[in-house]
């Protein structure tokens, strides 16, 4: 399991959100291309991507806070 897969699964993302992020960032596809590949609109891809990034950031911030409370550094 690679780092990207671990991050998306730990953030609790659904399969569609994971696929959107993989296609956008690992395969460097545009919103239109991802939409065509998944059979959804460009706008829906943008919404899914945005929500997924918020979830990943929230998870990362929570992790940082927990490590800080425990006195650990990263």
BELVEN-V86441 format. One record per residue. N is the residue number from 1. OMEGA is omega in whole degrees, 0 to 359 (* if undefined). NEAR is the number of other C-alpha atoms within 10 Angstrom. Layout:
# BELVEN-V86441
N	OMEGA	NEAR
N	OMEGA	NEAR
This chain:
# BELVEN-V86441
1	181	5
2	183	6
3	182	8
4	180	14
5	179	13
6	180	10
7	183	15
8	180	22
9	178	14
10	179	13
11	178	19
12	181	14
13	175	18
14	182	12
15	181	10
16	179	14
17	178	20
18	182	21
19	178	18
20	181	22
21	179	23
22	181	17
23	182	19
24	190	17
25	179	12
26	180	11
27	174	10
28	181	12
29	177	16
30	176	14
31	179	19
32	181	15
33	179	17
34	179	23
35	179	19
36	182	13
37	183	12
38	179	14
39	178	10
40	182	13
41	176	15
42	180	15
43	178	12
44	176	12
45	180	24
46	179	16
47	180	13
48	180	18
49	181	20
50	180	13
51	179	13
52	180	22
53	176	17
54	180	12
55	180	17
56	179	18
57	180	13
58	179	13
59	180	17
60	179	15
61	178	12
62	179	12
63	179	12
64	179	15
65	180	13
66	179	12
67	179	13
68	179	12
69	180	9
70	180	9
71	179	8
72	174	10
73	180	7
74	*	5
